[in-house]
Amino acid sequence: MKKLIFPFVLFLTFFKLHAQVVLHDSLWPEPGTFIYMRIVDDPASMHFTHSGENVNWDFTSLVSSDQDTIAYLDPSTTPYFGSFPQSNLALGMSPTEMAYLQNDEFDSQLIGINGDPGTGTPLTVPLHPSLHLFHFPYTYGDSIFSTARAIIRGTGAMFGQPALDSMKLVSTIITHRKVMAWGLLLLPCSGFPETLLEKGIITRIDSAWTKVPFFGWIPVPGFPMITVDTMYNWFTANSIHPYAQLVVDQSGTPYSASYYSGNLEAIDEYSHSQNFPFVVSPNPVESEVSLFSTQTGWSGKLFDYTGRLLKDDIKVRIGTTRVDVSGLKTGVYLLVLKNNRGEVKTIKIQKR
């Protein structure tokens, strides 16, 4: 009996050590990297397990009709670097919307933004103190508490108060984030067996003040305004940039969601459009998968739903390649295909 127990315990220990990801500063995308995200049409369709170990998140059926692009940049090449000279990484959402980070091997901080902070006018806004994004290493069970503050000055018209000559908006951001789960993330473009799920509660308190002669700054009626959002971020071993994200408002209604697409055509390719070089049949399958390919230079690996490798070095030929799955249990499996140019395609297979 001991001979059986020891290898089993060794396997569980190995799997636990390698199944979850630890985030380090080296996982930040390099300057010049573009991240392509798909915008989910119906954020309420993202149903998922919120906490636990070895969890499966299957988002392969999400529907998206729009995309977004995030550029990681060298801050010195951006037009607003003069306001944030200590920044060593910038995120660009548009030519005028940018976030500036200060990173080292132990810590990552958001030190300022350029964009519209809710006033209707793009502004350069430093954060004092800055908002702590990560303490490295960051992994399952870790949490981050952080408070940042921005002070924005301008005319009353900028803040929707045209009767006031000048105004000051003090915005306080309080975050409480914790890594709640780890497991396997399935997206339409691929599967990611080493994924962390982080839950964050973001509270924003906006106070407004107007300057009155002889009295100085006095509060503006109707303030403070408080908003509370809950954000879920899925981080993989590939990048600190979230590969899936969901935002829920204070009433519990999901209002924003996105996921990594690999490239702008990834969704169409997974849906077996003309650009997708594979057809799998039958699917669901009982004993043998027929993989029809129109291209050469591909090989495949078969994984179970936990990310465990089951079949290695599946040679794919033009025409039909057959894969025996008769010995597998009923469930969902991932066929990961890669060619000699480094392109990767993932197909989900349902075993009866």
Secondary structure as UniProt FT lines:
FT   HELIX           2..19
FT   HELIX           25..27
FT   TURN            31..32
FT   STRAND          34..40
FT   HELIX           43..45
FT   STRAND          52..58
FT   TURN            60..61
FT   STRAND          64..73
FT   HELIX           75..77
FT   TURN            79..80
FT   HELIX           81..83
FT   TURN            85..86
FT   STRAND          89..94
FT   TURN            95..96
FT   STRAND          97..103
FT   STRAND          107..115
FT   STRAND          123..135
FT   TURN            140..141
FT   STRAND          143..155
FT   HELIX           156..159
FT   TURN            162..163
FT   STRAND          166..187
FT   TURN            188..189
FT   STRAND          190..212
FT   TURN            213..215
FT   STRAND          216..219
FT   TURN            221..222
FT   STRAND          225..236
FT   TURN            237..238
FT   STRAND          239..248
FT   TURN            250..251
FT   STRAND          254..260
FT   TURN            264..265
FT   HELIX           266..270
FT   TURN            271..272
FT   TURN            274..275
FT   STRAND          278..281
FT   STRAND          288..293
FT   STRAND          298..304
FT   TURN            305..306
FT   STRAND          309..315
FT   STRAND          319..324
FT   TURN            326..327
FT   STRAND          331..339
FT   TURN            340..341
FT   STRAND          344..351
//
